[in-house]
Amino acid sequence: MSTITAKIQIDVPNEHTEMLSKTIQTYREACNYLSVIVFQTKELRQRALHDLYYRELRSRFDLKSQMAQSVIRTVIARYTSARSNGHDWSLVQFKRPEYDLVWHRDYSLNDDRFSVNTLDGRVKLRYKRKGMQHFFDGTWKWGTAKLVYKHKKWFLHISMTKEFSELDLTKVNHIVGIDLGINFLATTYDTQSQTMFYPGRTVKHKRGQYKVLRKQLQMRQTPSARKRLKEIGSRENRYVTDVNHQVTKALVETYPKGTLFVIENLKGVRSATEKVCVRHRYVSVSWAFHQFREMLEYKAQLNGQGVIAVDPKYTSQACPKCGHIERANRNKKMHTFECQVCHYRSNDDRIGAMNLYRKGIEYIGTGTAGV
């Protein structure tokens, strides 16, 4: 079972803008009201909260029946999520203009219109349909959605679920090792001994500019500077997401169905800050590698491919030809690799991709290399 979030831009005419704005603002106020109660009582049982506060939510905020129930579910979910992530018990505040919607109760969607429940009744709106057609083929299950107002635009984030079979190892016909980095966002080596480089210097330079601008604004400590900092952070996040989307999309479209992608398990990449020069830490260890992996996994699954993450130990130090492992094999400053025994030479990122490719072959043989 695979779940993704489809993001759709909604076309809201002027006559409906105030109606939607009023609805999501009231919804947020109701969530904050109930959140204070939950924080004080520590009550997280839906039935108990419904019995005690359902009528009050409806009368105090003039909510529709389903909206009041959604408020209760939203608040419980936020506190439950905070606890499961190990956070201390603290007051949850709802700051963003959002509205949680239940499929076929609060909203519905067809290939022409988006219908949503508001405080003033139901309204039907157009939406940008590009890329949405395949979700109407009857194989996808539509889940809870979130109506979001951001950057003066309206968006609908929908949870979509579909059952996919795991890639059968006996049907793997192509293996691709993918080395992730900074100078090259991704370097691949495949079954055909072909290498592809996805350049990252432009991205590195742009993120360096964001870093400098952020530092300048932090020094000002003014309300306008803090507002600008938020805008820059949001813009950079969108930029990083877009780059990851483009690279992962290119990867799954380049290789055939039955391809097994092999990447490094970079779970502890943040701890590498201790070993990186202070001025290089931001661009070296803050890239969204986890997001890259998640995007690659769900896109590969949709395309009949698979992804495994393996232990990155020695992938940059081991010679793919003779197997000799030595730190001196790699020259980080020059981004080159030369084996101290057999003298095989190549780009160090390509060496990493080659070693990951070899681990993919081992995985096919043993089925135990993935982590």
MIKE-190132 format. One record per residue (C-alpha): residue in one letter; x, y, z. Coordinates in steps of 0.2 Angstrom, whole numbers, plus 5000, padded with zeros to 4 digits. Each point is the difference from the previous one (the first is absolute). Layout:
// MIKE-190132
AXYZ ...
***
This chain:
// MIKE-190132
M500050005000 S500750174995 T499450175005 I500450164992 T499450185002 A499350084984 K500150195000 I498750094990 Q499850194997 I498250065002 D499350144990 V499050105012 P499050154992 N499950165010 E498249975005 H500549845010 T501650065007 E499250085016 M499049845002 L501549895000 S501050125011 K498750015013 T499849815001 I501949965002 Q500250145012 T498549945011 Y500749824998 R501750065007 E499250095014 A499049855005 C501549895000 N501050125011 Y498550015012 L499949815002 S501949985000 V500050105016 I498849895008 V500949844995 F501750085006 Q499250035017 T499049835002 K501249894990 E498449924993 L500349924983 R498649884998 Q498950054986 R498449935007 A500350105016 L500450164992 H498549984988 D498849975014 L500750155010 Y500450134987 Y499149964983 R498550115004 E501050145007 L501150004984 R498550014990 S499150145010 R501550105004 F500850014982 D498449964990 L500849854992 K499249874990 S499849825007 Q501449934990 M501250155003 A499849985019 Q500549824999 S501450044989 V500750135012 I500049865014 R500949884989 T501350134994 V500450055018 I500249825006 A501149964985 R501150155003 Y500349955019 T500249824996 S501350044987 A501050115012 R500049865013 S500549864987 N501450114995 G500750015018 H499550195003 D499650065018 W498250035003 S499750184995 L498650114993 V499749974982 Q499650164990 F499250014983 K500850144991 R499849964981 P498350034991 E499649824997 Y498449904999 D500049805002 L498749924988 V499249825000 W499749924983 H498250004995 R499550105016 D501050164999 Y500549994982 S499949914984 L501050014984 N499649944982 D500950034984 D499250174999 R499650085017 F500650015018 S498550015012 V500350055018 N498950035015 T500150185008 L499250095014 D498850084987 G499649844991 R500849894986 V501050084986 K500749934984 L501650064993 R501149974985 Y501849935002 K501549984990 R499849824993 K501749974993 G500849845006 M498449955009 Q499249894987 H500749835005 F499350025018 F498349984993 D500349824993 G499149915015 T501649935007 W500450145012 K499250035017 W499750185005 G500350055018 T500050155011 A500450164992 K500650175006 L499550174992 V501450125002 Y500250184996 K501850044997 H500950144990 K498350084996 K499549844991 W498849855005 F500649825000 L499349835003 H501249875008 I499249834998 S500649845007 M499949864986 T500249825003 K500349854988 E500549825002 F501649964991 S501049844999 E501850005006 L501349984986 D500349814998 L501949975002 T499949874986 K499350134988 V501450135003 N500750034983 H501050165004 I501050065015 V500550185002 G501250075014 I499650185005 D501350105009 L499350165008 G501050155003 I500250194999 N501150034984 F499049874991 L498249985008 A500049824993 T501249894991 T499549844993 Y500849844994 D498949864992 T500049834993 Q500650064983 S501550085008 Q499350174996 T500350155011 M498950165002 F500350155009 Y498750125007 P500950175003 G499850085017 R501250154999 T498650124995 V498949945015 K501550015012 H500350184994 K498250055002 R499949935017 G501650095005 Q499150164995 Y498549965011 K501249975014 V500950174998 L498350094999 R499349915015 K501550055010 Q499850184996 L498250005005 Q500349915016 M501250145005 R498750134998 Q498849935012 T498550104994 P498249954997 S500250024981 A501649905000 R499249865010 K498550004987 R501350004986 L500949855008 K498449905000 E499750044982 I501849954995 G499949845010 S498449954991 R500750054983 E501549895003 N499049855006 R499050014984 Y501550024989 V500849845009 T498449904998 D499950054981 V501849954997 N499749835009 H498449974990 Q500950044983 V501549885004 T498949865006 K498850024986 A501549994987 L500749855009 V498449894999 E499650064982 T501849964994 Y500049815005 P498749864996 K498849915010 G500849875011 T501550125005 L500749995017 F500750165007 V501349995013 I500450155011 E500950035016 N499150005017 L500450185005 K499049995017 G501550075010 V500650134987 R499650155012 S501349935013 A501350034987 T500050195004 E501449965013 K501249954985 V499550144988 C500850185000 V498850125008 R499850114985 H499649844989 R498849925012 Y498450084994 V500249944982 S500849845004 V498849925012 S498450094999 W499349944983 A498449915001 F500749824997 H498549925009 Q498850094989 F500949944985 R499949825006 E498250015003 M499650084983 L501149874991 E499149865010 Y498250054996 K500450044982 A501049844997 Q498649905007 L498750094989 N501249954985 G500249825004 Q501750035008 G500849985017 V501250095012 I501149935013 A501150105012 V501749925005 D501450035013 P501150144992 K501549935009 Y501650014989 T499050044984 S501150154997 Q501649915005 A499949834992 C500749964983 P498649934989 K501349904990 C501149925012 G499150035016 H501450085010 I499350125013 E501150155006 R499650185005 A501450064989 N499249934984 R498850155000 N500650184998 K498550115007 K500750174994 M500349944982 H498449895000 T501149864993 F500349815004 E501649904997 C500249835007 Q501749995010 V500149814994 C499449994982 H500050184996 Y498350014993 R499550184998 S498350084998 N498850145008 D499749975018 D498150014998 R500049884986 I501049885011 G498750025013 A498649964988 M501049844993 N500249935018 L498150035003 Y499749914984 R501049855006 K499150005016 G498449994990 I500749844992 E500349935017 Y498350045006 I499249914985 G501149855005 T499650005018 G498550115004 T500850075016 A501050154995 G498650135001 V499750105016 
***
